[in-house]
Amino acid sequence: MSRDAISHDPQDTGDVRETSARDSARPRRSTTSDARTSGNLQSQDPGRRDCSEPREQHRNRDERGDSARAYYVRDRAYLLRGSEMHALKEIGKFRVVALSDLAKYAYGGKPEEMGKDVRRLAQQSLLTDKTMEISQKKTLRVVTLTKAGHRLLKNTNQLPDGQPIYHGLRKPREVKHDADLYRLYQKEADRIERSGGKPIRVLLDYELKRNLNRDLAQLGPDKDNADRKREVAEKHHFRVVSGKIAVPDLRVEYENSELELRHVDLELATRDYRPRAMAAKAAAGFSLYARSEDASRLRRVLDEREITAEILTL
């Protein structure tokens, strides 16, 4: 089920989740949107890698074939290899990930290695492996964290400060759309790294809407005041389009080649998007992506409506 862009009013809360409550400790030098440039840690930061090196090769070198180490949470010890911990972190940032995409991006196209890790993680009750029906003829195999997996990442500080951690499948009807956000991120992360940048944090629309709603609620009687609403939007680096604060599917915060903190807002458009919705997302300054089977139709819609925007293929 695709999500129409107009429905992304920040007042649409709907999703209740448990996330990391940590606030970012990283100095925020700049948060200018750049769509085109697009406890103690228990494992050491491998440092800033050479951005000319393929991301899969880097992971193969650093996180394959290592011996398991123990992670303690309450009265439970979990024995995990580096590749298994990496898989948990990838899933936790995006809530739901298709197994085919996890094998491609987190395991360098090696599904056998991924399968072994997924089975071990499921045996330790850290993730759930499900096959979801997405149409009458198609299914999608996905993984999500369990509460125990969420607790492990949170209590051992495996992710950057301020990075939300998600678990469980909240919206089964939107599982394909939500799972595709992991692939969307990978496409944009490659663009960022080719420009000398480094992805830092990922924020899904759930988190973005929650933060907006918190500040909008504080307006009280002025919540419908256009000027006050615009101030709140600008605080969160969004724009008001047709009276509503436009919210993307995904925000990626990253350091550019000058070590300045930037962000890019991404939207996964589908063939069901109405022209008005496409125009609103373009006006909001989002980078628009589409699945290969939808891209041609959406480009025609933009051309017919003379909407200035680029559709990138997922």
N, C-alpha and C positions, 0 to 999 in steps of 0.2 A: 504494500500500500504506500503510495507516494504521498508526501506531505506538501500541500499547496503552500506556496510562499506566503500568501496573504494570511494564512492561519497562524503564522508565526508571530502573533501579537504577544508581547512579553507577559500579558495577563493570563495567558494559557499556561498554567502551572502543571497540573495533571500528574507529573512524575514525582514520586516520593522516593528518595534514595538516601543511602548512607555513604557519605564521601569524607575524604580527609578534611579536617577542619583547620589544617595548618595554613597560615598566611605566608605569602611569599616573602622571603628574607632577601631576595636579590634586589640590589638597587635598580630602580626603574629609570634609566637614563632617557628613554624616549619610548612612546607607544604609538608613534605615527603609523597608520596603516600603509602597507607597501605591497599591494596586491600583485604587482608585476615583478618585483625583485624576489618576489616570492622566495629526640633520641639521636644517635650517631649512625652514620652509614655503616652497614655491615660488609659492604664490598667497596673496594676503592674505585674512584672515578677513573676510567681509562684515559681521560683527558681529551682535548680537542684533536680529532683525527684529521688526517689529510683528506680534504674534501674531494680530491681527484680520485680517491680510492673507492671502488664500488662498495656500497653499504653492505651487501651480502658477504663480500670477501672479508670485510672487517669483522663481521659477526662470526664467520666461520673460524677465523684465526683466534679470536679472543674467547669464544663461548662454546666451542665444540670440544668434546673429548676430555673435558676437565673432570677431576674427581669431585664427588659429592661433598658438600659441607652441610653442617647442621645449623638450622635456624630454630630458635626457641621462642615459642609463643605460649604464654601461661605454662601449663604443665605438659605441653606437647613439643616434641622435636620433629622437625621435617628435614629429611635429607634430600638436597636438591643440587643438581649440577647447574653450571652457569647458564646453559641453554634453556633449562627448565625455568629458572628464575626470570630470564629474559622473556620467555613466552608469557608468564604470569603478568609481567609489567605491561606488555603490549596489550593483552586482553583487558587488564584493569583500566587502562586509559580510555578504552573505546567501548566498554561494556560487553559488546558482542562482536566476534570476529569470525568470518568464514574460514573453515579449515584450509581450503585451497589457498586463500590469501596468506594465512599464517605460514603455510609451507613455503610459499613463494618469497615472501619478504623477510620473515624471521629465521628461516632455515635455508636460504639460498637455493630454493627449488628442490629440496630433498625431503619429500613426504615421508619416507621411511624413518628418518631420524625424528621428524616431528611426531609421527605416530607413536614411537616409543616413549617420547616425553609426555605426550598427552595421556597415554595409558597410565604412566607412573603418577602423573599429577592427579588424575581421576581416582586412582587407587588410594591416594592420600587425602581425598575429598577436598582438593583445592580448586578444582574446576569441574564443570559439567559439560558433557559432550552431547549435543542434541541434533536430531535431524528434523527440520521444520518443513512443512508443506507451504510453498509460496505461490503455487497455482495448482490447477487440477492435474497438471502433468509434470510439475517440477518440484523438487525438494532441495533444501540447502542445509548442509551440515555445518553447525556453528558451535563455538565454545564460549562459555561465560564463566566468570569467577563464582565460587561459592562464598558464603559468609566467611568461612575459614580462610579462603584465599585472599579475600579483602583484608581480613584481620592480619594475616601474615605480612602483606605489603605495607600496611599502615604501621604496624607495631615495630617493624624492622627498618622503617624509613628508606625504602628502596627507590622511591620516586622523588623528583625535585620538590622542594617546598612549594605549596600551593597547587600541586597537581591533583585534581580530583581522582578518586579511585571508585570504580563502579563494580557492582556485582549483581547477578541475577538478570533474568530476562523480563523487562517491564512491559514491552509493547510487542507481543508476538506478531500482530498483523503488520508491523512495520519492520520486521526483522531483516528483510533484504536491504531496505534503504539504510537502516542503521549499520548493518554489517559492511555495506559498501563505503562507509565513511572511513574505515581503516585503509582501504585501497586509495581513496581520495587523498588522505593524508600522505601516503607514501609518494604519490605523484608530486604533490606540492613540496614535500620535504626534499625530494631530489632536485627540484628547481631551486630551492633555497640553498642547498649545499653546492650546487654548481656555480652559484654566485658568491661562494665563499662564506656563507652563513652557517648557522648551527641551530636546529630546532631545540627549544627549551621546554615548552609546555603546550598541552592541548586542552582546550575547553570546548565541551559539547554545548549544544543549545540549551540543555537542561540547566547547566550551571550559569550560562549567560542570562537566561530568563530569570533564574532565582535571584541573581544579584540586581538585575533591573527592578524586579518586583519589590525587593526590599526597599530600594530608594524611592520608587514611585509611591509605595504605601506611606512613606514618611511625609509626602506632600500633603496628606490629609485632604482638606477641602479644595486644595489647588491642584489635585491630581489631573484634572481636565484642562488646566490652564496650559495653553500652547507653549508659552515662553518657558514655564517651569519644566514641562515635559522635554523640551528641547535641551534645557540645561542638564537634565538627568541623562539624556541620550549622549550628549557630548562628553559627559563625565566618563561614560563607559565606551567612548569612541565609536558611537553609532550615529546614524542619521534618522530623522523623522521623515517618512515618506507617506504622503496622503494621510497625514494625521496619526500615523502609527510608527512606533519605533521598530525599524526593520532588524531582525535577528537572523544571523546565518546558521547553517547547520553546524559549523565548526570554526573555531578560531585557533590559529597556530601562532604562538609567540616564539620569536627566535632572535638570535643575535646576528647582525649583519657582519660584513667583513671588517667594519670599523668598531666592532664590539658594542654597537648601539642596540638597545632592545626595541624590536619592531614587532608588528603583528600583521597577519593577513587573514581576512574573513572569507570563508569558502562556502559555497552553496552547491548541493547536488540537485540539479534540475532534472525533471523527468518529463516524459511525453504528455503527462496529464496537466502540466503547468499551463495556466491560461496566459494569454498575452499580457494582461494587466499585471499578473504576478511576476512575469519575467521582467517587465519594465520596472517594477518596484525594486526587484533585487539588483538590477543593473544600476538604478538610480542610487541605491544604497552603497554602491562601490564594491560589491562582493565579486570575487573571482568565481565564475560559473563553470562548473564541470557537468558533464552528462555521460551516461553510458553510451557505448559506441552505437547501439541500436537506436538511441534517441537523439543523438547529436545532430544529424542531418535535418530532422524535422524541426528541432528547436532553432537551428540557424536560419531556416526558412522563415520561421515566425519572427525572428529578430529583423530580418531583411524586409519582410512585408510591412512591419510596423515601424521601420526606420529607427530601431533601437540600437544605439551604439554600445555594443558589448561583444566580447569574444567568448565562444563556447569551447572549452578544453575537453578533450576526450578522456574519459576515465580508463 
